[in-house]
Amino acid sequence: MIRINDNYVKLPESYLFSEIARRVATFRAANPTVDVISLGIGDVTRPLAPSVIDALHRAVDEQAAASTFRGYGPEQGYEFLRRTIIEHDFAPRGVQLSPDEVFISDGAKSDLGNFADILAADNVVALTDPVYPAYVDVNAMGGRAGRLTSEGWSGIIYLPCVAENSFIPQFPASRPDVIYLCYPNNPTGTTLDRRQLKQWVDYALENGSLILFDAAYEAFISRDEAPHSIYEIEGARRVAVEFRSFSKTAGFTGLRCGYTVVPKELKGYATAGEEVEVNKLWNRRQCTKFNGTAYIVQRAAEAIYSPQGRKEIRASVDYYLENARIIRENFLRMGMEVYGGVDAPYIWLRTPQGMGSWEFFDMMLDKYNVVVTPGVGFGPSGEGFVRLTAFGQRERIEEAMKRLVL
Ligand SMILES: *Cc1c(COP(=O)(O)O)cnc(C)c1O
């Protein structure tokens, strides 16, 4: 008899995007000639930057000659990329890291999921609500979520992020061991300023909690008050792991590359009380279960830091931010309640007249033929909101906005 991990049985089907697809397919079947525009996609649409394509071609050619061929690389990533990351993403912000604190991966989702491997199953996890669904599911798989009830998982502490608290999570009544924070945030598009993030770092220092900080949207920050890295905050090296991704920054959703920073000062504790460097554990885990990111992909990632590469990826990020501005300002002009869209490619829209997220989704599809993402799909506190993404093509977004004003 094959016994399975019971935690997987407790997981509900991932419902949000399949349900959206089902409703859109039903609508299309009934209205085959109608042009449906999606403002729901969470994927980039712009092609890779020319610098990235050039670097890929060069690296592919290296793989074709015995003298430059590369087989297995270091599990932690090539030093050329780790040093380049430190030099450009951290040093200019006053953050000193050493290459062995940076781990290259095939994307942030894998690392966010895998990191739970090195944490005890009885850690109490706190999450902002609404939230990127993977954080919840990973902890359910790891047996840290308890039972699924109508109010969410019994073992997880939800930190509501709603308009009433300006989407700033408040400290929970009881102390969590692990806290997931994602800023700029998916789905709300909001972010924390330095003072607000510092309060969470201080909280973690006082309570001995670990912050898993997802900075996948760091490149979209446009206001100076918002920190790009949690390590800009004093003391964060002792409490935080930071996850970064080239997916949204440089259109690597298909190419796959990201990295995780695990500072040496960060300590965990074994049941017997022994103090352990989390960096060592993560390194041990990666060396056992991961064999490195493709050489050609790491060369492609390196290319986004060249002067030309930086210009090119900046232009793409600015294109998406301009889309976000167009969407945001259109809804504001319509008198609607709109959040996000300034430091993030997401706009978080309050549904009018207390409509439910799905009710508003259906109305937008039927009346305007525009697809949005129901906020309740990201957690109970997302009810009454929808998420709009700015990752589409400009003309399509302008067309969608024109329909809404009519
Ligand atoms: C897109 C996204 C990521 C990045 O995932 P990759 O695996 O690097 O493509 C991470 N976190 C959040 C919140 C995201 O939306």
The ligand as an ORCA input file, in Angstrom:
! r2SCAN-3c Opt
* xyz 0 1
  C       5.511     36.397     -9.531
  C       5.765     36.270     -8.077
  C       6.922     35.651     -7.616
  C       7.990     35.182     -8.580
  O       7.916     33.877     -8.852
  P       9.009     33.196     -9.810
  O       8.967     31.786     -9.369
  O      10.323     33.825     -9.541
  O       8.552     33.389    -11.215
  C       7.143     35.576     -6.257
  N       6.280     36.108     -5.385
  C       5.167     36.735     -5.797
  C       4.284     37.354     -4.791
  C       4.869     36.821     -7.147
  O       3.751     37.417     -7.542
*
